[in-house]
Amino acid sequence: MEKALFHSVDGHAMLCFPSGSHHRRPCPVPRASMVTATPTSRSAAQSPSYWDAINLHIATHLEKSIPPRAVPSVSEPLRQLAIAAPRSSAPALCVAACELVGGTQDQAIDAAVALHLMHAAAFVHDHLPRTDRPDSRQVPRPTAHLGFGPNVELLTGDGMMPLALELLARSDDHATETSSGRVLRVMVEITRAVGSQGAVAGQYYGEILGRVWSSSSADGRLDLAFLAYHACGKREGALHACAGACGAIIGGGCEEEIERLRAYGYSVGMILGISNYGGSGKGQEVAEFEEVMEEMRRMAIINLKGFNESKAEEISSILRSS
């Protein structure tokens, strides 16, 4: 790969994919100084198990948000599939971003659960029984194995999406005009991230990717630029970029903070996405994967400069686990 590839999130160049260091261009850094986040009741610096605490908070709120209903045959599959879906780091990142700009976990918890429901819906749809999936180097994927059948699971996945938006809308019941505007903006951010130009496109290109692996060049090498931009960038990258931006919006961050945390989330999502696919690489592929992920880590740290140091240290710990 001799050409650098840039991905744009809301018009901002976020990333390049070089084949050598001479192609590297840094992620643009806003010139203005950042606002230091104020302490919150659940300060990131106070808990050594910060991410575990956030995930527990999200899981608890998720269960409360999907109560048993009058028709168990409808409500129970939704409840069980939503809870059984493998955890994405995007919801927790949303909460952490909210705290980073001075908000609280409770402010962001509805947005975090909405992100989980959107992720769970995509997971359910992506794991319906299929007969047309190619025999390729696709990454092994977990399954829920709850046995509701494809018809019920298809409809249940569909039902999770409006439930996510309903949850956000209900969070606005007693809100001020200012917070109402934030909730509306978050709804737009989430629908854009999971729609036809976001995660849906990422799923589509992921399917194409399986065919590329099985039928491309003689040695079966993966086109890293194609993978990073079309598959990871529109799926994991877009979802985590959305999470970072939504947390900053709900927490009352300024536009500069919102865009920095959007860029940070994008880098985190790209690292996670590429590392998932990278397990199927070999030789030069692995070296290219590592090079891109290292560049992502570097740009992620750049976008945290200027925030409260102890909180930035906690939110950056997600990079060490990916």
Secondary structure, DSSP 8 states (H G I E B T S, - for coil): --S---EEETTEEEE---SSGGG-------SS--------TT-GGG-TTHHHHHHHHHHHHHHHHS---S-HHHHHHHHHHHHHS---SHHHHHHHHHHHTT--HHHHHHHHHHHHHHHHHHHHHHTS--S---SS-------------HHHHHHHHHHHHHHHHHHHHHTTTT--HHHHHHHHHHHHHHHHHHSTTTHHHHHHHHHHHHHHHHHSSTT----HHHIIIIIIIIIIIHHHHHHHHHHHHHTT--HHHHHHHHHHHHHHHHHHHHHHHHTT--THHHHHHHHHHHHHHHHHHHTTTTS-HHHHHHHHHHHHT-
